[in-house]
Amino acid sequence: MAQQPIELKATARPRAGKGAARQARREGKVPAVIYGNGETPLTIVLDYNDLWKQVIKGHFTSTVLDVDVDGTKNRVIPRDLQVDPVKDQPIHVDFMRIGKDGRIRVEVPVRFINDQLSPGLKRGGVLNIVRHDIEVICPYDHIPLYFEIDLTGLEIGRSIHISAVTLPKDAELTIKDRDFTIATIAGAVKQEEEVPTAAAAATPAEGAAAAPAAGDKGAAAAKGGAAPAAAKGAAAPAAKAAAPAAKKK
């Protein structure tokens, strides 16, 4: 199902630059530019509320628009939407004119259906989405709203490749050299078993037992220190006893 262009009102912005853009925002407008197709870039301003209504619908950058600039319509597609990093509100838009051949490069979202009919998912598997969008080149007036992928009958370990997707006859992939993966059915991740409380409680006991062992070692060291002293004391009388024996010779 192809989408129809949506009309959006705009006003020419005579001045460019950051100062003019800030002034437009203070007036409740959003600065924008229309470029491409070999024509001079056109700076414009859009009504914030009108623009926001289109943004919140989703897939804004793959939506064809007819931007009416003071009575002159420009068929365009949004190429970049800048948002405020704090307020998350649109602050600037880049629109690209659609050429005479009408073919454009666009990312089409992927939608999965019949997840309840997948044995792998019913057994606790997880749908691991590798690509949420697929980039194609197609006529601007035949942009698919989405690519639908049926999960019926898929088991754990199965992969879904682009070859399983039926493209419109007037659309072509931008990636043509491989059958790339879109999603897989992965097995559920098993959580590690918790350490039993009794085993955890045993750890401090072992640590406590180590302290007396250190004390015993110190006591042993003390005993070891007394032993050499006793040996020296015993060696002294032995030497004295040996001295008279030497004189008799």
C-alpha positions in Angstrom: 0.0 0.0 0.0 1.6 3.3 -1.1 1.3 6.5 0.9 -0.1 9.7 -0.5 1.8 13.0 -0.1 0.7 15.1 2.9 0.4 18.9 2.5 2.2 21.2 4.8 2.0 24.9 4.8 5.2 27.0 5.0 6.4 30.6 4.6 9.6 31.8 2.9 12.3 32.9 5.3 14.1 35.9 3.8 17.1 35.7 6.1 19.2 32.7 6.9 21.6 32.2 9.9 21.3 31.5 13.6 19.8 34.8 14.5 16.9 34.4 12.1 16.4 30.8 13.2 16.2 31.8 16.9 13.7 34.6 16.0 11.5 32.1 14.1 11.5 29.7 17.1 10.5 32.6 19.5 7.5 33.1 17.2 6.4 29.5 17.4 7.9 28.5 14.0 10.4 25.9 13.0 13.1 26.9 10.5 13.7 24.6 7.6 15.4 24.4 4.2 14.4 22.7 0.9 17.3 21.6 -1.4 18.2 19.3 -4.2 17.1 18.5 -7.8 19.6 21.1 -9.1 17.6 24.1 -7.7 18.6 26.9 -5.4 18.1 26.0 -1.7 14.9 27.6 -0.2 14.9 28.7 3.4 11.4 28.5 5.0 9.6 28.4 8.3 6.9 26.0 9.4 4.2 26.3 12.0 5.4 24.3 15.0 2.0 22.6 15.7 1.5 21.6 12.1 4.9 20.1 11.9 4.6 18.3 15.3 1.4 16.6 14.2 3.3 14.9 11.4 6.3 14.1 13.5 4.4 12.2 16.2 2.7 10.0 13.6 6.0 8.2 13.2 8.4 7.5 10.3 8.6 11.2 9.5 11.8 10.9 7.5 10.2 8.4 5.1 7.0 10.5 4.5 6.4 12.3 1.2 5.2 15.9 1.7 3.9 18.6 -0.5 5.3 21.7 1.2 3.2 24.7 0.1 5.5 27.8 0.2 3.4 30.9 -0.3 1.2 29.1 -2.9 4.0 27.1 -4.6 4.1 23.4 -3.9 7.3 21.5 -3.5 7.2 17.8 -3.4 9.8 16.7 -0.8 10.9 14.1 1.6 12.4 14.9 5.0 16.1 14.0 5.2 17.0 15.3 8.7 15.0 16.3 11.7 17.0 18.2 14.4 15.5 18.2 17.9 16.3 20.0 21.1 18.5 17.8 23.3 16.6 18.8 26.4 13.0 19.4 25.4 13.1 16.8 22.5 11.2 19.2 20.3 11.9 19.8 16.5 14.1 22.9 16.0 15.1 22.4 12.3 14.2 20.3 9.3 16.0 19.5 6.0 13.8 18.6 3.1 15.0 17.1 -0.2 13.2 17.8 -3.4 12.0 14.8 -5.4 13.5 14.7 -8.9 11.7 14.3 -12.2 12.2 10.5 -12.2 10.5 10.3 -8.9 12.8 7.6 -7.5 14.2 8.2 -4.0 16.2 6.3 -1.4 14.2 5.6 1.7 14.1 3.4 4.8 11.0 1.3 5.1 10.1 0.0 8.6 9.7 -3.8 9.3 6.6 -5.2 11.0 6.3 -8.7 12.5 3.0 -10.6 12.7 1.7 -13.9 14.1 4.2 -14.1 17.0 1.7 -16.3 18.8 2.0 -18.9 16.0 5.8 -19.2 16.4 6.6 -22.4 18.3 10.0 -21.0 19.2 8.5 -17.9 20.8 5.8 -19.9 22.6 8.6 -22.1 24.1 10.2 -19.0 25.6 12.4 -17.9 22.7 13.1 -14.2 22.0 12.7 -12.3 18.7 16.1 -10.7 18.2 15.6 -7.9 15.6 18.7 -7.1 13.7 17.2 -4.5 11.3 14.2 -2.4 12.2 14.2 -0.7 8.7 15.1 -1.8 5.2 16.6 0.7 2.8 15.2 0.6 -0.8 15.1 2.8 -3.9 11.6 3.3 -5.2 9.2 5.8 -6.8 8.2 8.5 -4.3 4.5 7.7 -4.8 5.0 4.0 -4.2 6.8 4.0 -0.9 5.7 0.9 1.1 4.3 1.8 4.5 6.1 -1.2 5.9 7.5 -4.7 5.1 5.5 -7.4 6.8 7.2 -10.6 8.1 5.2 -13.6 9.2 6.6 -15.5 12.2 4.3 -18.5 11.8 6.0 -21.9 12.3 9.4 -20.4 13.2 11.4 -22.4 15.8 14.3 -21.4 18.0 17.5 -21.0 16.0 15.7 -19.9 12.8 16.9 -16.7 11.0 14.8 -14.4 8.8 16.7 -13.1 5.8 15.8 -10.4 3.2 15.1 -13.1 0.7 12.0 -13.9 2.7 10.6 -10.4 2.1 8.6 -9.7 -1.0 9.5 -6.3 -2.5 7.2 -4.3 -4.7 8.0 -4.7 -8.4 9.2 -1.1 -8.7 11.4 -1.2 -5.6 15.0 -2.4 -5.3 17.3 -2.9 -2.4 20.3 -0.7 -1.8 22.2 -3.8 -0.4 22.4 -6.3 -3.3 25.5 -8.3 -2.6 24.2 -10.5 0.3 21.2 -12.1 1.8 21.4 -10.1 5.0 19.6 -11.1 8.3 16.6 -9.2 9.5 15.8 -11.1 12.7 16.4 -14.4 14.5 14.5 -16.5 17.0 17.0 -16.9 19.9 16.7 -19.2 22.9 15.7 -17.7 26.3 18.7 -16.6 28.4 18.9 -18.6 31.6 19.5 -16.7 34.8 22.3 -17.7 37.1 21.2 -19.7 40.2 21.4 -17.7 43.4 24.1 -18.8 45.9 22.4 -20.6 48.8 22.1 -18.6 52.0 23.8 -21.3 54.0 26.9 -21.2 51.8 27.0 -17.4 51.9 26.8 -17.6 55.7 29.7 -20.0 55.9 32.1 -17.4 54.5 32.3 -15.2 57.6 32.8 -18.4 59.7 35.8 -19.3 57.6 37.2 -15.9 58.0 36.7 -16.0 61.7 38.5 -19.3 61.9 41.5 -17.8 60.1 42.1 -15.3 63.0 42.9 -17.9 65.6 45.0 -19.7 63.1 47.0 -16.5 62.8 47.3 -16.4 66.6 48.4 -20.1 66.7 51.0 -19.2 64.1 52.2 -16.3 66.3 52.4 -18.6 69.3 54.3 -21.2 67.3 56.7 -18.4 66.2 57.1 -17.4 69.9 57.9 -21.0 70.7 60.2 -21.2 67.8 62.0 -18.1 69.1 62.5 -19.7 72.6 63.9 -22.9 71.1 67.1 -21.3 69.7 67.7 -19.6 73.0 67.4 -22.9 74.9 69.8 -24.5 72.4 72.3 -21.8 73.0 72.0 -22.3 76.7 72.6 -26.1 76.3 75.5 -25.5 73.9 77.4 -23.4 76.5 77.8 -26.2 79.2 78.8 -28.7 76.5 81.6 -26.4 75.4 82.8 -26.0 79.0 82.7 -29.8 79.4 84.9 -30.2 76.4 87.6 -27.8 77.6 88.9 -30.0 80.4 89.1 -32.9 78.1 91.4 -31.0 75.8 93.8 -30.1 78.7 94.3 -33.7 79.8 95.7 -34.5 76.4 
